[in-house]
Amino acid sequence: MKNMIRDIVIVQHPVSVYVPLNYKVTLSVRAEGTGILNYQWFKSSKEEVFGGTRADLIVTAQRSQLYICRVNDQFCNCVFSEWVKVKVLDIAKPGLPVAWRGEPHIAVHPAPQTVRQGERLTLSCTAFGIPTPHYQWYRNGHPLLGKTTDTLQIENAESDHRGTYLCYVSNVLEERWTEAADVEIVPSNQLTATDKVALLIGNLNYSHHPDLMAPTMDVHELANLLQQLGFRVVSLLDLTREEMLAAIDKFLLLLDRGVYALFYYAGHGYERLGRNYLVAVDAPQPYRPENCVCVQRVMRKMQERRTVLNVVLLDTCRTWYNQDCIASEIRPLVPMGNTVYGYATCENAEAYEVQDGGKSTGIFTKYLNKHILQPEKVTHILELVSEDLGRDPFVTGKQAVEIKHTLKEPRSLTDPIRTTGHTGELHMRDACWRQANVKTTGPRAQDCTIALRSTPAMEDIFSSPGRSGEMDSLLLNNLVAENPDCSLRLCGLQKLQGSLVIKVDLHYTHMDRKLRLQESKQLDIGKPLVASCDLHRGQQAMVGQRPDGATAQSMGHSRISHSKQRPRQTLGQPGRPFTKRAECAAKVLTARSNEPGENDETEPQDFTS
C-alpha cells in the first residue's frame, strides 16, 4: 500500500504576551504532519532566532518584538504560524505574584484627572498577561463603544465626558477591573465656536433710487476673507425685499447652539426711532418700513437660535426720518450678551463709498477688510476700523464708526471651531452645504481646450470686451497662483425658475494614441437660493418697471444686477479718489406727507419666523 503524505497542519499557534522587562516567556507551536517535523523561529526582522529550532521557544524579554515559526517536513512542505508579539514594559515594580500563571495583572491603573474643556483626555491602563489581555472601557457603568485598547483617548473633551471611568481587563485565564478614575471637565480659557456662518447682502442697482458702486466689490472681498476664517459664507447681491427675507430665513436655519453668526449689509438704508432699515432694490419712491427689512428683527431671530456670538455689520446710512410718530412693537433682545453692532456711521449721518485704485469700495468696509483677519476681540477689530476711518481725510467731519455691543467674553472671529458634542446640529448644517466633488485622472493629454455651456442658455456679459478686467478680482482667489484656462460667468441665476445644468466639453490630443479626442460632462447644480424658494413668481413685473430697462443677472452664487450706469457726480478732482454717498434718499423727500411711516408692527409680510 502506498503511504499517504499528509499536509502539515498547525493545531496550536503561539500567543502574544505582555510581560515585564527580563521576564522569561515560552512561545509554543504545535503541528501535525507526516514523519518528523522541523521548526525554525524568526524575528520580525526576518532573521533566524539562534537555537530556535524547537516547538517551544524560551525568550528573555528585552524589548518588544514580533515572532513567527516555520514548520517543515522531509518532503519539502512547510507552513508558518501566525505572527505574535512579545510586548515588554520596563517598570520598576511590576508586582507580579510569585506563582504567576499569566492571568491579567494590572500594573498601572487609570488616574483621576481634571481636564479643560476642548483639551485632550487620556486614560491609561497597563496589564501584564499571557496571552495579552483584552480591554473594555466603561464610563458611569456603561461600556464605551470602540474603546478597547489599553489607552482611552478623547479629543476635545466636553462637559458630557465627565464621570467615573473603569477598565475591564481579561484573557482566557481570568478577568480583572481597574480602580475607578473620576474625570472632571472644567471650562476652557480658549473660546471656540461650533461653527461659523455668515450672510452678506449688497444692494446697488435700485429700481427707483440712485444706484451705488461699492457693494459688488465689498461683498466679494469680505466673503473671501471670512472663508479664510472658517466661515460658511452666503453672499448675495441686488435682492428684493421678498428675496432678502427668504435669504435671511435660510441663513437662520444654519444657526444653532454655539455658532458664530455674522450678518453684513451694504446698500441704501436709514434709521428711525432706534431701528435700522435695509432698503430692498424694489422699494418704491419714497420707501416705507414695509418695503424694507428691520435689522433689529434679524438680530433677535439670530439670538433665538442660541448662537454664542452675533455680529451685525452695516455699511449704510442712518439718516433719521419721521421721528415724531408712534414706534412699533419690537420685542427687545434677550440679555444673553455677545451681540455686536458695527455701524459704518453714527446716528443721523450718511455713509460714503470711495474709488480706491480704480475700484469702488465702501470706506467702512475698506478698513474692515484690512483688519478682520487679526486674532483680536471683535470689538477691538471695529475700534481699529474706527481709528483708521477717523484719519481718512475724505470723510473727516462726515462719517464716524459707531460700535454697540453686549460682549461679555473676549470672542474673536478667528476663534477655532470645535464640533465635539454638537454632532447632530453639525450634520444638519453639513446637509445644507454638501455638494459632490469628484476628481478623476484621465490619460496623458496635450493641447487641451475647454468649452463651457449652460442649460438654460444664459448671457455671459462679464466676459464681454471691457468687462472682464472689472470682474476678474471678484472671481479669482488671491491664493490661486494661475488663472483658470476657461471661465463661464453666468448672469441671472437668482431669476431662474428651475435647475441649472453646466456642460463642459474638453478637447485634447491623446499623447499615446496621437488622436484628437473629446470628452463631455455635465453637472446639475440645482436651484439657486431664491429659485428654490419659488420666489420667481410675480417678480417678472418688477423687472419691466426699471426706468432704464435693466435686467437682473448674477455671477456664480452671488446676485449682480447690470444696467446702464447713471451719470455719477464726483466730489474730488479728475483723476483723484472721490467719495460718494452710500445713501442719500432723504434728499428726495420733499414734503412731510411723503415721509416713510412706521407700519411694520402690523405688516404680515415683514420679517417673521
C-alpha positions in Angstrom: 0.0 0.0 0.0 1.3 3.4 -0.9 2.0 5.8 2.0 -0.2 8.9 2.1 1.6 12.2 2.7 -0.5 14.4 4.9 -0.4 18.2 4.7 1.2 20.0 7.7 -1.4 21.5 9.9 -0.7 23.8 12.9 -3.1 22.8 15.6 -1.8 25.3 18.2 -0.4 28.8 17.3 1.7 30.8 19.7 0.0 33.7 21.5 1.0 37.3 22.1 2.1 38.2 25.6 2.6 41.3 27.7 5.4 40.9 30.3 7.8 43.0 32.3 11.4 43.6 31.3 13.7 40.4 31.6 10.8 38.1 32.1 11.3 34.7 30.6 8.4 33.7 28.5 7.8 30.5 26.4 6.3 30.7 22.9 4.8 27.4 21.8 3.6 25.9 18.5 2.0 22.5 17.8 1.7 21.0 14.4 0.7 17.6 12.8 2.1 16.1 9.6 3.9 13.1 8.0 7.1 12.0 9.5 9.4 14.1 11.6 8.6 17.9 11.6 11.3 20.6 11.9 10.9 24.0 13.4 12.6 27.4 12.9 11.7 30.6 14.7 12.2 34.0 13.2 12.1 37.6 14.5 10.3 40.5 12.9 13.5 41.4 11.1 13.2 38.0 9.3 16.4 36.9 10.9 16.5 33.4 12.3 16.5 33.1 16.1 19.7 31.4 17.1 18.9 28.0 18.6 15.2 28.4 17.9 14.7 25.0 16.3 12.2 23.5 18.7 8.4 23.7 19.1 8.9 25.7 22.3 11.0 28.9 22.2 12.1 30.4 25.5 12.6 34.2 25.2 14.1 36.6 27.8 12.1 39.7 27.1 14.5 42.6 26.4 12.4 44.6 24.0 9.1 44.4 22.2 9.5 42.0 19.3 7.5 40.0 16.7 8.0 36.3 16.3 6.9 33.6 13.8 7.6 29.9 13.4 8.2 27.9 10.2 7.3 24.2 10.3 8.5 21.9 7.6 8.7 18.1 6.8 11.2 15.9 4.9 9.1 16.2 1.8 9.9 19.9 1.4 6.4 21.1 2.6 6.3 24.0 5.0 3.8 26.2 6.8 4.1 29.3 9.0 2.4 30.1 12.3 0.7 33.3 13.0 2.8 36.3 14.0 2.8 37.0 17.7 4.1 39.9 19.7 6.1 39.8 22.9 5.4 43.3 24.3 7.7 44.4 27.0 7.2 47.2 29.7 10.2 48.4 31.7 8.6 49.2 35.1 10.4 49.5 38.4 7.9 47.4 40.4 5.8 45.2 38.2 4.3 43.5 41.3 3.8 40.1 39.7 2.8 37.3 42.1 5.4 34.6 42.7 3.3 31.9 41.2 2.0 34.0 38.3 0.5 31.8 35.6 -0.3 34.6 33.0 -3.7 35.8 34.3 -4.2 39.6 33.8 -2.2 41.6 36.3 -2.9 45.3 36.4 0.4 47.2 36.9 -0.9 50.7 36.1 -4.4 51.9 36.9 -6.1 54.9 35.3 -5.6 58.1 37.3 -8.2 60.7 38.2 -7.9 63.8 36.1 -9.2 67.4 35.7 -9.2 68.4 32.0 -10.0 71.8 30.5 -12.9 71.8 28.0 -11.7 71.3 24.5 -8.4 69.7 25.5 -7.4 66.0 25.1 -8.5 63.5 27.7 -6.2 60.4 28.1 -6.6 57.5 30.5 -4.1 54.6 30.5 -4.2 51.1 31.9 -1.3 48.6 31.8 -1.9 44.9 32.4 0.5 42.0 32.0 -0.9 38.8 30.7 -0.2 35.5 28.9 -2.0 35.8 26.5 -2.1 39.6 26.1 -5.2 40.8 27.9 -8.2 42.4 26.2 -9.6 45.8 27.3 -13.0 47.5 27.5 -13.5 50.9 29.0 -16.6 52.0 30.9 -18.0 55.4 31.9 -20.5 55.6 34.8 -21.1 51.8 34.4 -21.8 51.9 30.7 -19.4 50.4 28.1 -17.8 52.9 25.6 -18.3 51.7 22.1 -14.9 51.1 20.3 -12.8 51.9 23.4 -11.0 48.5 23.5 -7.3 49.4 23.9 -5.1 50.0 26.9 -5.3 53.7 26.3 -8.6 55.7 26.2 -8.2 59.0 24.3 -10.9 61.6 23.7 -10.1 64.7 21.6 -11.8 68.0 22.6 -13.2 66.9 25.9 -16.7 68.2 26.7 -18.8 68.5 29.8 -20.6 65.3 28.7 -17.3 63.4 29.2 -17.1 64.0 32.9 -17.8 60.9 35.1 -16.2 57.8 36.6 -14.1 55.6 34.4 -13.2 51.9 34.8 -11.4 49.4 32.5 -12.3 45.7 32.3 -9.3 43.6 31.6 -9.5 39.9 30.6 -7.8 36.9 28.9 -8.6 33.2 28.7 -7.4 32.7 32.3 -9.2 35.4 34.3 -10.7 38.9 34.3 -9.9 42.0 36.3 -11.3 45.5 36.9 -9.1 48.6 37.3 -9.6 51.1 40.1 -12.1 53.8 39.4 -10.9 57.1 38.0 -13.0 60.3 38.3 -12.7 62.8 35.5 -13.8 66.4 35.8 -14.1 68.8 32.9 -13.6 72.5 33.6 -14.3 75.5 31.4 -11.5 76.3 29.0 -9.7 79.6 28.6 -9.9 79.1 24.8 -13.2 80.3 23.4 -14.5 78.3 20.5 -17.4 78.1 18.0 -19.3 75.0 17.0 -19.5 76.6 13.5 -19.2 80.0 11.8 -21.9 81.2 9.4 -22.1 84.5 7.5 -24.8 86.1 5.3 -23.6 89.0 3.1 -26.1 91.1 1.2 -25.1 94.0 -1.1 -27.8 96.1 -2.9 -26.6 98.5 -5.6 -28.9 98.5 -8.6 -32.1 100.1 -7.4 -35.3 100.3 -9.4 -36.4 103.7 -8.0 -33.4 105.1 -6.2 -29.8 106.1 -7.1 -27.5 103.2 -7.9 -24.4 102.5 -5.9 -21.0 101.3 -7.0 -19.3 99.7 -3.9 -21.4 96.8 -2.7 -20.2 94.4 -5.5 -16.6 94.6 -4.6 -17.2 94.9 -0.9 -19.3 91.7 -0.6 -17.0 89.6 -2.6 -13.8 90.7 -0.9 -15.3 90.3 2.6 -16.7 86.9 1.6 -13.1 85.7 0.7 -11.7 86.9 4.0 -14.5 85.3 6.1 -13.9 82.0 4.3 -10.2 82.2 5.4 -11.5 82.5 9.0 -13.5 79.3 8.6 -16.9 80.8 7.9 -19.6 79.2 5.7 -20.5 82.3 3.6 -23.6 83.1 1.5 -23.0 86.3 -0.4 -25.9 87.8 -2.4 -26.4 91.0 -4.4 -29.4 93.1 -5.5 -32.2 91.4 -3.6 -35.9 92.4 -3.5 -37.5 92.6 -0.1 -39.1 89.2 -0.5 -35.7 87.7 -1.6 -34.0 89.3 1.4 -36.4 87.8 3.8 -36.1 84.4 2.1 -32.3 84.6 2.3 -32.4 85.5 6.0 -34.7 82.5 6.7 -32.2 80.2 5.0 -29.4 81.8 7.0 -31.2 81.3 10.3 -31.6 77.6 9.6 -27.8 77.3 9.7 -27.6 78.8 13.2 -27.9 76.8 16.3 -26.2 76.2 19.6 -22.7 77.6 19.9 -22.5 79.0 16.3 -20.8 82.4 15.5 -23.3 84.3 13.2 -22.3 87.3 11.1 -24.8 89.4 9.1 -23.4 92.1 6.7 -25.3 94.6 4.6 -24.1 97.2 2.1 -26.6 99.5 0.3 -29.3 102.1 1.0 -30.7 102.3 4.5 -32.0 104.6 7.1 -32.6 104.8 10.9 -35.9 105.5 12.6 -36.6 105.6 16.3 -33.6 103.5 17.1 -34.3 100.9 14.4 -32.3 100.4 11.3 -33.9 99.6 8.0 -32.3 98.0 4.9 -33.8 99.1 1.6 -34.5 96.4 -1.0 -33.8 97.0 -4.7 -37.6 97.0 -5.4 -38.5 99.6 -2.8 -40.8 102.3 -4.2 -40.2 106.0 -4.0 -40.5 107.1 -1.2 -39.8 103.8 0.6 -41.5 102.9 3.9 -40.7 100.3 6.6 -43.0 97.8 4.9 -40.7 97.9 1.9 -37.6 97.3 3.9 -36.0 94.9 6.4 -35.7 95.8 10.0 -32.2 94.9 11.3 -33.3 94.6 15.0 -35.8 91.8 14.0 -33.0 90.0 12.2 -30.7 90.2 15.3 -33.5 89.0 17.6 -34.1 85.9 15.4 -30.3 85.2 15.3 -30.3 85.4 19.1 -33.2 83.0 19.4 -31.1 80.3 17.6 -28.8 80.0 20.7 -25.8 81.4 19.0 -22.9 82.4 21.2 -21.8 85.3 19.1 -23.9 87.6 16.8 -22.3 90.2 14.7 -24.2 92.7 12.5 -22.1 95.0 10.3 -24.0 97.7 8.4 -22.3 99.8 5.7 -25.3 102.0 5.1 -26.6 105.4 6.1 -28.5 106.1 9.3 -30.3 109.3 8.4 -33.4 109.9 10.6 -37.0 110.0 9.2 -40.4 110.8 10.7 -39.3 110.8 14.3 -42.5 112.0 15.9 -44.8 109.0 15.1 -45.5 106.2 17.5 -42.9 103.4 17.5 -44.0 99.9 16.6 -43.7 97.0 19.0 -40.5 95.1 18.5 -39.5 92.7 21.3 -36.2 93.7 22.9 -33.2 91.4 22.7 -32.7 88.8 25.4 -29.9 89.9 27.8 -27.8 86.9 26.9 -24.8 89.0 25.8 -22.3 88.6 23.0 -24.1 90.7 20.4 -22.1 93.2 18.4 -23.3 96.0 16.1 -20.8 97.7 13.8 -22.2 100.8 12.1 -20.4 102.4 9.2 -21.6 105.8 10.6 -23.2 107.4 13.6 -26.8 108.3 14.1 -28.4 110.7 11.6 -25.4 110.6 9.4 -24.5 109.3 6.0 -22.0 106.6 4.9 -19.7 107.1 1.9 -18.1 105.0 -0.7 -14.8 105.8 -2.4 -12.9 105.0 -5.6 -9.6 103.5 -4.5 -7.1 102.3 -7.1 -9.7 102.0 -9.8 -12.3 100.1 -7.8 -15.2 101.3 -5.7 -15.5 100.4 -2.1 -17.4 101.5 1.0 -14.9 103.3 3.2 -16.1 101.4 6.2 -15.7 98.0 4.5 -12.3 99.1 3.1 -10.9 99.4 6.6 -12.9 96.4 7.9 -11.3 94.1 5.4 -7.9 95.5 6.4 -8.2 94.3 10.0 -10.7 91.4 10.0 -8.2 88.6 9.9 -6.4 89.8 13.0 -6.8 87.5 16.1 -8.4 90.2 18.2 -11.7 90.6 20.0 -14.5 91.6 17.7 -15.0 95.0 19.3 -11.2 95.7 19.1 -11.3 95.0 15.4 -14.1 97.6 15.0 -12.1 100.0 17.1 -9.2 99.7 14.7 -11.6 100.3 11.8 -13.0 103.4 13.6 -9.5 104.8 14.1 -8.4 104.3 10.5 -11.7 105.8 9.2 -11.3 108.7 11.5 -7.9 109.5 10.0 -9.3 109.4 6.4 -9.4 113.0 5.0 -12.2 112.3 2.6 -14.8 111.7 5.4 -13.5 113.9 8.1 -16.5 115.5 9.8 -18.9 113.5 7.7 -18.7 109.9 8.8 -17.6 108.2 12.1 -17.9 104.5 13.0 -20.2 103.6 15.9 -19.9 100.4 17.9 -22.6 98.9 20.2 -22.2 95.6 21.9 -23.1 93.4 24.9 -19.9 91.3 24.6 -19.3 89.5 27.9 -16.5 87.3 26.6 -13.4 88.2 24.6 -14.7 86.4 21.5 -12.9 86.8 18.2 -13.8 85.9 14.6 -10.5 83.9 14.5 -11.6 81.6 17.3 -11.3 77.9 16.3 -14.2 75.7 15.5 -14.8 72.8 17.9 -17.7 70.5 16.9 -17.4 67.8 19.6 -20.6 67.4 21.5 -22.7 69.0 18.7 -22.7 66.2 16.2 -26.5 66.3 15.4 -26.5 70.1 14.7 -23.3 69.8 12.6 -24.9 67.1 10.4 -27.9 69.3 9.8 -25.7 72.2 8.8 -23.5 70.0 6.6 -26.6 68.7 4.8 -27.3 72.3 3.6 -23.8 72.7 2.2 -22.8 69.3 0.9 -22.0 69.1 -2.8 -20.5 66.3 -4.8 -16.8 66.9 -5.7 -15.4 64.0 -7.7 -11.9 64.2 -9.1 -10.8 61.8 -11.9 -7.5 61.2 -13.5 -7.5 60.8 -17.3 -4.9 59.8 -19.9 -1.9 62.0 -20.6 -3.1 64.8 -22.8 -1.8 68.0 -24.5 -3.3 70.9 -26.5 -6.4 71.0 -24.2 -9.2 73.4 -24.9 -12.4 73.7 -22.8 -15.9 74.9 -23.8 -18.5 75.7 -21.2 -22.2 75.9 -21.7 -25.3 76.2 -19.5 -28.8 74.9 -19.8 -30.9 77.0 -19.9 -28.5 79.2 -22.0 -27.6 82.3 -20.1 -25.8 85.5 -21.1 -22.1 85.8 -20.2 -21.8 89.6 -20.0 -18.9 89.7 -17.7 -16.6 88.0 -20.2 -17.5 90.5 -22.9 -15.0 93.2 -24.1 -14.4 95.9 -21.5 -15.9 93.9 -18.6 -13.6 91.0 -17.8 -10.9 93.2 -16.2 -13.6 94.8 -14.0 -14.8 91.4 -12.6 -11.8 89.2 -12.5 -10.8 90.2 -9.0 -14.2 89.1 -7.8 -13.9 85.6 -9.1 -10.3 84.6 -8.6 -9.0 83.9 -5.1 -5.8 85.7 -4.3 -4.2 82.4 -3.2 -4.5 80.9 -6.7 -1.2 81.0 -8.4 -2.5 80.8 -12.0 -5.7 82.0 -13.7 -8.0 79.2 -15.0 -7.9 78.3 -18.6 -11.6 78.9 -19.1 -14.3 80.5 -17.1 -18.1 80.9 -17.6 -19.6 83.8 -15.7 -23.4 83.4 -15.7 -25.9 86.2 -15.0 -29.4 86.0 -13.7 -29.0 82.9 -11.5 -31.5 84.1 -9.0 -34.2 84.6 -11.5 -34.1 81.0 -12.7 -37.3 79.1 -12.2 -35.6 75.6 -12.3 -32.3 73.9 -12.0 -29.2 75.0 -13.8 -27.0 72.5 -15.7 -23.4 73.3 -16.5 -21.9 71.4 -19.5 -18.2 71.0 -20.1 -16.6 69.9 -23.4 -12.9 69.0 -23.3 -11.0 68.8 -26.5 -7.4 67.3 -26.2 -4.8 65.3 -28.0 -4.0 61.9 -26.6 -0.3 61.8 -26.2 0.0 58.0 -26.6 -2.6 57.4 -29.3 -1.9 60.7 -31.2 -5.6 61.3 -31.6 -7.7 64.3 -31.1 -10.4 63.4 -28.7 -13.4 65.0 -27.0 -15.0 64.3 -23.6 -18.1 65.9 -22.2 -19.5 66.1 -18.7 -22.5 67.9 -17.2 -23.3 68.9 -13.7 -26.8 69.8 -12.4 -26.0 72.4 -9.7 -29.7 72.6 -8.7 -31.8 75.6 -8.0 -30.2 78.9 -6.7 -31.3 80.0 -3.2 -34.1 82.3 -4.3 -35.4 79.9 -7.1 -35.6 77.1 -4.5 -38.0 79.3 -2.5 -40.2 79.8 -5.6 -39.8 83.5 -5.4 -39.6 84.0 -9.1 -43.4 84.2 -9.3 -44.5 87.7 -9.5 -41.0 89.1 -9.9 -41.1 89.5 -13.7 -43.3 92.6 -13.5 -40.7 94.3 -11.3 -38.0 93.9 -14.0 -40.2 95.7 -16.6 -40.6 98.6 -14.2 -37.0 99.5 -14.2 -36.7 103.0 -15.7 -33.5 102.1 -17.6 -34.8 98.8 -18.9 -32.2 96.9 -16.8 -32.3 93.1 -16.4 -31.1 91.2 -13.4 -28.1 89.0 -13.8 -25.8 87.2 -11.4 -22.3 85.7 -11.3 -21.8 82.3 -9.7 -23.8 82.1 -6.5 -23.9 85.9 -5.9 -26.6 88.1 -7.4 -25.5 91.0 -9.5 -27.7 93.4 -11.4 -26.2 95.0 -14.5 -27.7 98.1 -16.0 -26.7 101.3 -17.8 -24.8 103.3 -15.2 -26.4 106.7 -14.5 -24.0 109.7 -14.6 -22.2 110.0 -11.3 -21.0 113.2 -9.7 -17.6 113.0 -8.2 -16.6 115.1 -5.2 -12.9 115.1 -6.0 -10.8 116.4 -8.8 -10.5 114.5 -12.0 -8.1 111.5 -11.7 -8.2 111.7 -7.8 -10.0 109.4 -5.4 -13.5 110.6 -4.7 -16.3 110.0 -2.3 -19.9 109.3 -3.0 -22.8 108.9 -0.6 -23.8 105.3 0.0 -27.4 106.5 0.8 -28.8 110.0 0.2 -32.5 109.2 -0.3 -33.5 111.8 2.3 -32.9 114.4 -0.3 -35.8 113.2 -2.5 -38.3 113.5 0.3 -39.7 117.0 -0.4 -42.8 117.0 1.7 -43.7 115.7 5.1 -46.7 113.8 3.6 -44.2 111.7 1.6 -42.1 110.7 4.5 -42.0 106.9 5.3 -44.4 105.9 8.0 -44.0 103.2 10.7 -46.2 100.2 10.0 -44.0 97.2 10.4 -45.9 96.1 13.5 -49.0 95.1 11.6 -47.5 94.1 8.3 -47.6 90.3 7.9 -45.0 90.4 5.1 -42.4 91.9 7.4 -39.6 89.7 8.8 -41.1 87.0 10.9 -40.3 83.5 11.9 
